[in-house]
Amino acid sequence: MTITSRNPHDPADVIGEWPAASDAEVAAAVDRAAAAARGWAETPAPARAAALYAVADALTERAAAVTGLVIREVGKPRSEAAGEVARGVAILRYFAQAALLPDGDTLPAAPGTLLMARRRPLGVTGLVTPWNFPVAIPLWKAAPSLAFGNATVLKPSEESSAVALMLAEILAPHLPQDVFQVVLGAGATGRALTSHPGVAAVSFTGSVPAGHDVVARAAGRGARVQAEMGGQNASVVLADADFERAATAIAYAAMGYAGQKCTATSRIIVEDAAYAKFRDQLTSAVAGLGVLDPGQDGTLVGPVITERARDSALAAVAGSGGTVLTGGTALDAPGFYLAPTLVELDSPEGPLATEEVFAPVAAVLRADSAEAAVRIANDVRYGLVTALFTQDLGRALRLADQFDAGMVRVNAPTSGVDFHAPFGGAKQSSYGPREQGQAARDFYTETRTVTIVP
């Protein structure tokens, strides 16, 4: 099988073609990683930290080139692409420092004895990552894995192969050979990696079906596994919200980067007393978003990743009924462009209200009370992030506890993520431990209890 990466802004522009790694090649990569893992685990933490700082400096030096490749390969608008690279640098520096955290605890013991619980690396970790954040997601998985002493094998999405290879090129000079490797391919390559008995832990970000398969393969053989599988995120707008602030935040959270974020707003649920006014204000904000070449300054939306993704989004709009308030059509351009689309629904049914569409498309729904809005927000199989817009702090605190989501954001867009805070969702959005922040150390290390009796 050949992996072909195309520019979604100009599909005639082929970024590269590579052979997909075979099962034997994946196994060979894992074997090389296993051979390198012991030496890396025994490398003093300050040296591992220094290596990650050096990678951060190298990424900074090549930021313009990486940003340009992100724009070209996945169609991310320039401002977001540059921001993602900067976030990658910050992630590397954060986990370089985290490598120097205490590696365990001493516990009460009998007089004259010592009882310790110390952390140690797992060995080899396998990472399976999506195309939409081709720098940040691989690094927020790989940086803690490496910081805490694991060898790491990355299988990126086939749509972001070139960016992954550039990342490997940046990391390689600062790490021992085979401590970080990339294997290219589609689902078969990911299955070979996550099924390999030499992979002690698997971290996955992607779709629900693929995530369930990864969990079954990894957990079934006793490996650690975490899986982030997207969302159908709601922004709830109450009658006392700051409408202008909410409309601006939600329009970008739903349509920015063509809605291709697991934290994008998919549903806007508005309290009845504010519905008509806010619907019109949000429609105006969405209609005003320019859909331009992602390489141009000021672009906020850009293309969707493939023609199939655009067709699927249009089918979801057609299959949900309701009234299209703005957008709803493909744009007459060479790339895979779709006008930012809002659809007013009479009831929370159909694909726009129940499934992750992953495009610049969102549903607008009416709720007769704040409590009804919470029920609608919760009545999906996902639970990644929910936003609530209100100026009543007491009400915000009360309602925030009622959302079935791993993250709740008040007067802020669903699409914000802090890499130093735990990241993950509820229900079918996530499986296993949280990612990022100090939660990452819990996943990428295991505790050994040591008793010393003189």
C-alpha positions in Angstrom: 0.0 0.0 0.0 1.2 3.5 -0.8 0.4 6.5 1.4 -0.3 9.7 -0.5 -0.6 13.0 1.2 -2.4 15.9 -0.7 -2.9 19.5 0.0 -6.6 20.0 0.8 -6.4 23.5 -0.5 -5.1 22.3 -3.8 -5.5 18.5 -4.3 -3.2 18.5 -7.3 -0.4 19.4 -5.0 1.0 16.0 -3.7 3.1 16.5 -0.6 4.6 13.0 -0.8 4.1 9.3 -1.3 5.5 6.6 1.0 5.1 2.9 1.3 3.0 1.8 4.3 4.9 -0.1 6.9 4.2 -3.8 6.8 3.5 -5.9 9.9 7.1 -7.1 9.8 8.5 -3.5 9.6 6.3 -2.4 12.5 7.6 -5.4 14.5 11.2 -4.5 13.6 10.6 -0.9 14.8 9.2 -2.1 18.1 12.2 -4.5 18.5 14.6 -1.7 17.9 12.8 0.5 20.4 12.8 -2.3 23.0 16.6 -2.6 22.5 17.0 1.1 23.0 14.6 1.5 25.9 16.8 0.2 28.7 19.6 2.6 27.9 17.2 5.5 27.7 15.5 4.5 31.0 18.9 4.4 32.7 19.8 7.9 31.3 19.7 10.3 34.2 16.6 12.5 34.3 18.6 15.7 33.9 20.0 14.3 30.6 16.6 13.4 29.4 15.4 16.9 30.3 18.3 18.4 28.4 17.5 16.4 25.3 13.9 17.6 25.3 15.0 21.2 25.8 17.3 20.8 22.8 14.4 19.4 20.8 12.3 22.4 21.8 15.1 24.8 20.6 15.4 22.9 17.3 11.7 23.1 16.8 11.8 26.8 17.5 14.6 27.2 14.9 12.5 25.4 12.3 9.2 26.9 13.3 8.6 28.6 9.9 9.2 25.4 7.9 7.0 23.3 10.2 4.3 25.9 10.1 4.4 26.0 6.3 4.2 22.2 6.1 1.2 22.1 8.5 -0.6 24.7 6.3 0.1 22.8 3.2 -0.5 19.2 4.4 -3.6 19.6 6.6 -5.0 23.0 5.5 -4.7 24.6 8.9 -5.0 28.4 8.8 -1.6 30.2 9.2 -2.4 31.7 12.6 -3.5 28.4 14.1 -0.6 26.5 12.5 1.9 28.9 13.9 0.2 28.7 17.3 0.3 24.9 17.2 4.0 24.9 16.6 4.5 27.3 19.4 2.4 25.0 21.6 4.6 22.1 20.6 7.7 24.0 21.8 5.9 24.8 25.1 4.9 21.2 25.6 8.5 20.0 25.1 9.7 22.5 27.6 7.0 21.6 30.1 7.8 17.9 30.0 11.6 18.6 30.0 11.0 20.2 33.4 8.6 17.4 34.5 11.4 14.9 34.0 13.0 16.4 37.1 10.0 15.9 39.3 10.5 13.6 42.4 10.4 10.1 41.1 8.6 8.6 44.1 7.8 8.9 47.8 9.0 7.5 51.1 6.3 5.9 53.2 5.9 5.2 57.0 7.7 2.0 57.9 9.0 0.1 60.9 11.9 1.7 62.8 15.2 1.1 61.0 13.6 0.2 57.7 12.9 2.1 54.5 9.7 1.9 52.4 9.7 3.6 49.1 7.3 3.8 46.1 9.4 4.8 43.0 8.3 5.5 39.5 9.9 3.8 36.5 9.3 3.8 32.8 7.2 1.2 31.1 9.5 0.3 28.2 8.1 0.9 24.7 5.0 3.0 24.1 2.9 3.1 20.9 1.2 6.4 19.8 -1.5 6.6 17.2 -2.4 10.2 16.3 -4.8 12.1 14.0 -4.1 14.6 11.3 -5.8 17.7 12.7 -3.1 18.6 15.2 -0.1 17.0 13.5 2.4 18.7 15.8 0.7 19.2 19.2 -0.9 15.8 19.6 2.1 13.7 18.7 4.2 15.9 21.1 1.8 15.9 24.0 2.0 12.1 23.9 5.7 11.7 22.9 7.2 14.4 25.2 6.0 12.8 28.5 6.7 9.3 27.2 10.3 10.3 26.4 10.7 12.5 29.5 9.9 9.6 31.8 12.3 7.2 30.1 10.3 5.3 27.5 11.2 4.5 23.9 8.4 5.6 21.6 6.9 4.6 18.3 4.6 6.9 16.5 2.0 6.0 13.9 0.5 9.3 12.6 -2.5 9.6 10.4 -1.7 9.0 6.7 -3.0 12.6 6.0 -0.2 14.1 8.1 2.7 11.8 7.2 5.0 14.6 6.1 4.7 16.6 9.3 5.4 13.4 11.3 8.6 12.7 9.3 9.7 16.3 9.8 9.1 16.0 13.6 11.2 12.8 13.6 13.9 14.6 11.7 13.9 17.4 14.4 14.0 14.9 17.3 16.5 12.5 16.0 19.8 14.4 16.5 19.0 14.9 20.2 17.9 11.4 21.2 19.7 8.0 21.2 19.1 6.0 18.0 15.7 4.2 17.9 14.4 5.9 21.0 11.9 7.7 18.8 10.6 6.2 15.6 7.8 6.8 13.1 6.0 4.1 11.1 3.7 5.3 8.3 0.5 3.7 7.2 -3.3 3.5 7.7 -5.4 1.3 9.9 -3.5 -1.9 9.3 -0.2 -0.3 10.5 -1.9 1.0 13.6 -3.3 -2.4 14.4 0.1 -4.0 14.0 1.6 -1.5 16.4 -1.2 -1.6 19.0 -1.3 -5.4 18.9 2.5 -5.9 19.3 3.3 -7.7 22.6 6.4 -5.5 23.0 4.4 -2.3 23.3 3.6 -1.7 27.0 1.3 1.2 26.6 -0.8 2.7 23.8 -2.1 6.2 23.5 -4.6 6.9 20.8 -6.6 9.8 19.5 -9.1 9.3 16.7 -12.6 8.1 15.9 -14.8 6.0 18.2 -14.7 2.8 16.0 -10.9 2.9 15.7 -10.6 3.7 19.4 -12.7 0.8 20.4 -10.6 -1.5 18.3 -7.4 -0.1 19.8 -8.7 -0.5 23.4 -9.7 -4.1 22.7 -6.4 -5.0 21.2 -4.2 -3.3 23.8 -6.2 -4.0 26.9 -6.9 -7.5 25.7 -3.2 -8.4 26.0 -2.8 -6.5 29.3 -1.2 -3.3 28.0 -2.0 0.1 29.3 -4.3 2.1 27.0 -5.8 5.5 26.8 -8.1 6.6 23.9 -9.5 10.0 23.1 -12.4 9.5 20.7 -13.9 12.9 19.9 -17.0 14.8 20.9 -20.3 16.2 20.0 -19.7 19.3 22.1 -22.4 21.7 23.2 -22.3 25.4 23.9 -25.2 26.4 26.2 -26.3 30.0 26.0 -28.6 31.2 28.8 -30.8 34.3 28.6 -28.5 36.4 30.8 -25.4 35.8 28.7 -23.3 38.5 27.1 -24.6 37.8 23.5 -21.9 39.5 21.6 -19.1 37.7 23.5 -20.9 34.4 23.3 -21.6 34.7 19.5 -18.0 35.6 18.7 -16.6 32.7 20.8 -19.1 30.1 19.5 -18.7 31.1 15.9 -15.0 30.5 16.0 -15.3 27.4 18.2 -17.7 25.8 15.7 -16.1 26.9 12.4 -12.5 27.7 13.1 -10.1 25.4 11.2 -13.3 24.2 9.4 -14.6 22.7 12.6 -11.9 20.0 12.5 -11.2 19.8 16.2 -12.4 17.2 18.7 -13.3 20.1 20.9 -15.2 22.1 18.3 -18.7 23.2 19.1 -21.2 21.0 17.3 -24.4 22.1 19.0 -25.6 25.5 20.2 -28.4 25.1 22.8 -30.1 28.4 23.6 -32.5 29.2 26.4 -35.9 30.0 25.0 -36.1 33.6 26.3 -32.9 34.5 24.3 -33.4 32.2 21.3 -34.5 34.4 18.5 -32.1 37.3 19.3 -29.1 35.1 19.8 -29.8 32.9 16.8 -29.7 35.9 14.5 -26.5 37.3 16.2 -24.8 33.9 15.9 -25.9 33.5 12.3 -24.4 36.9 11.4 -21.1 36.0 13.2 -20.8 32.7 11.3 -21.7 34.3 7.9 -19.0 36.8 8.5 -16.2 34.3 8.7 -14.0 34.3 5.6 -13.2 31.0 3.9 -9.9 31.6 2.3 -6.6 30.0 1.4 -5.2 28.8 4.7 -1.8 30.3 3.8 -3.2 33.8 3.9 -3.1 35.9 7.0 -6.5 36.4 8.5 -8.0 33.1 7.4 -10.0 31.5 10.1 -11.8 28.6 8.4 -9.9 27.0 5.5 -10.7 23.7 3.7 -11.8 20.3 5.1 -9.2 17.6 4.9 -10.7 15.5 2.0 -13.5 15.4 -0.5 -15.0 12.5 1.4 -15.1 14.5 4.6 -16.9 17.4 2.8 -19.4 15.0 1.2 -20.1 13.4 4.6 -20.8 16.8 6.2 -23.2 17.8 3.4 -25.0 14.5 3.8 -25.3 15.1 7.6 -26.9 18.5 6.8 -29.3 17.0 4.4 -30.1 14.1 6.7 -30.9 16.2 9.7 -33.8 18.2 8.3 -34.2 21.7 9.9 -33.5 25.1 8.3 -30.2 26.1 7.0 -29.5 29.6 8.5 -26.3 30.2 6.6 -23.9 28.1 4.4 -24.8 24.5 3.5 -23.0 24.4 0.2 -19.7 23.4 -1.2 -17.7 26.3 -2.5 -16.6 26.6 -6.1 -12.9 26.2 -5.5 -10.2 23.6 -6.4 -9.9 22.6 -2.7 -12.2 20.9 -0.3 -14.1 23.9 0.8 -17.5 24.1 2.6 -19.2 27.3 3.6 -19.6 27.6 7.4 -23.0 26.2 8.1 -25.6 26.7 10.8 -28.7 24.5 10.8 -31.7 25.3 13.0 -33.3 22.1 14.3 -36.7 21.6 15.7 -35.6 18.7 17.9 -32.3 17.1 19.0 -32.4 14.3 16.4 -30.4 13.4 13.3 -26.7 13.3 12.7 -26.0 17.0 13.3 -27.5 16.7 16.8 -26.1 13.3 17.7 -22.8 12.5 15.9 -19.5 14.2 15.4 -19.5 15.7 11.9 -15.9 17.2 11.9 -16.6 20.0 9.5 -17.7 23.7 9.7 -21.2 22.6 10.5 -23.2 23.1 13.7 -26.8 22.7 14.9 -28.8 25.4 16.7 -31.4 24.1 19.2 -34.0 25.7 21.5 -34.4 24.8 25.2 -37.3 26.0 27.4 -35.1 26.3 30.5 -31.5 26.0 31.7 -32.3 22.6 33.0 -33.7 21.5 29.7 -30.5 22.8 28.0 -28.4 20.6 30.3 -30.5 17.6 29.4 -30.1 18.2 25.7 -26.4 18.8 26.1 -26.0 15.5 28.0 -28.3 13.4 25.7 -25.5 12.2 23.4 -23.0 9.3 23.6 -20.1 11.7 23.8 -18.9 13.8 26.7 -15.7 15.7 25.9 -16.3 19.4 26.6 -19.3 21.6 27.2 -19.3 25.4 27.3 -21.8 27.5 29.3 -22.4 31.2 28.7 -24.0 33.1 31.6 -23.3 36.1 33.8 -24.6 34.5 36.9 -21.7 32.9 38.7 -23.8 30.9 41.2 -25.9 29.5 38.3 -22.7 28.7 36.4 -21.2 26.7 39.4 -24.5 24.8 39.9 -25.0 23.9 36.3 -21.3 23.0 35.6 -21.7 20.1 38.0 -24.6 18.7 35.9 -22.8 18.4 32.6 -21.7 14.9 31.6 -18.3 16.1 30.2 -14.7 15.7 31.1 -14.2 19.5 30.7 -16.6 22.4 31.4 -15.8 25.9 30.3 -17.8 28.9 31.5 -17.9 31.9 29.2 -15.1 30.4 27.1 -15.2 28.4 23.8 -15.2 24.7 23.8 -12.1 24.6 21.7 -9.6 25.8 24.3 -7.2 23.2 25.8 -4.5 23.8 28.4 -1.6 21.4 28.0 -0.7 21.5 31.7 -4.2 20.4 32.8 -5.7 16.9 32.5 -7.4 16.4 29.2 -10.1 13.8 28.5 -13.8 13.2 28.3 -16.7 11.1 29.7 -18.8 8.4 28.1 -17.6 7.4 24.6 -15.3 10.4 24.3 -12.5 8.8 26.3 -11.2 5.5 27.7 -8.5 5.2 30.3 -6.5 7.8 32.2 -6.3 11.5 31.3 -3.7 13.0 29.1 -1.4 16.0 29.5 -0.2 17.8 32.6 0.9 15.7 35.6 -1.7 13.1 34.6 0.7 12.1 31.8 3.3 10.9 34.4 0.7 8.4 35.8 0.2 6.9 32.4 3.8 6.7 31.2 5.3 5.3 34.4 4.5 2.5 36.8 5.2 2.4 40.5 7.6 -0.1 42.1 7.4 -0.4 45.9 10.8 -1.1 47.5 11.3 -2.2 51.1 14.8 -2.0 52.6 15.6 -3.8 55.8 19.2 -3.4 57.0 
